[in-house]
Structures are given as structure tokens and as C-alpha cells.
């Protein structure tokens, strides 16, 4: 069976987003700092249609993280568009434009039904209203034997961690203190046998990989 792989950047004090999240500031105050390590990477820029970029110790981590993925799951906040029912006159299509970098099916956890959204480059968004298990079942079917990425945000990650459904967890630990915002492990009382496999130190980040039954 394909693996569910969580990948997320986190501050030293455990936050994956800062306070005051909004459409103008989706990662909250200071939250953008958690991703500054990845933006210059050639391995990140290439899937986003950008040229150039640096190669460093984070490069093989990113390449491994992006390999063998056939679908992605994310929460409503990560997809964006604000809370509540979807607008019928100006429907939100995500933060990534008409050609998102996923290039495979994406399943969005939400309380509000919406027709699937088909964009360029092979990316589609399916809006799942009947829970995390349904989203994972649909994602695994769509992945066709490949792994499923759990992209975040915090509440989506917490739900899957609490349910013991995460097979691998890649934490990008950034040496920043946000002080407040959304904590990754709020309410998560057990990590269901996830044990650390590997640590990689790179410029402005430490990559910590955990896996089920790694010990």
C-alpha cells in the first residue's frame, strides 16, 4: 500500500504558521520565514517553472521528498479562499495560478461541497467533505500505487497524526521563533511509533525524517 508522507516546515517553538493569518498574509505574521530556506533551491524552483537556483545539502532532501508522489492531501486553509461556503461568483482556485506545481490530483479537506477544479499541467483539486479517511482512500486510488503527500496545514496534519495514519514525517526545522500562531503538535498525544530515521543539516534548516517502525 502507498505511504502517507507528511512534509512541513516548523519553527523552533513548534509553529507552522504565525498569528493573524489572512488572504493577504496566508502564513500569518512571520510565517514566511519558515520557507526562506527552500525558495532559492533549484529543486524547488524547477517544479514552479523558474530557472536557476542553488544546490546545497537540502537538494537531495527535496528530490527525495518529491519522488514517487501520485497525489496530495491538504487542508482548506492551505488551499485558501477564506472560511465558509465557496463563492459562486468568484471561485477561489488556490495560491498557485492556472498551472500549479503539483501535477497530480490534490484532495482538499473542507466542510463545504464544491465541484472538482481541473487546472493545467495535470493538477486537479477534489473537495472532500466526508472526513480524513475518505480523502486518504480517494488519494490512494488516484495515486495508482505511488505515495500520497500530506502537505498541511497544521489542523490537517494533526488529524492524520492523531488517527495514526501518517507513515513518514519530514520536518524542516527552521531556527526561528514565532512566539504564537498554529502549533503542529497541539492535541497530538502520541506519534504512533514514528521514530527518527535521519537528520540532515543544511543552510538555514535541519531536516528531520521520521518513519513508522523505523527502530
Secondary structure, DSSP 8 states (H G I E B T S, - for coil): ---EEEEEEEETTSEEE-SS--SSSTT-TTGGGGGHHHHTBHHHHGGGT----B-STHHHHHHHHHTTEEEEEEEHHHH-S-SSS--SSS----SS-SS-S--SEEEEE-SS----EE-GGG-EEEEE-S-HHHHHHHHHHHHTTSEEEE---HHHHHHHHHTT--SEEEEEEES----SSEETTTT----TTEEEEEEEEETTEEEEEEEET--
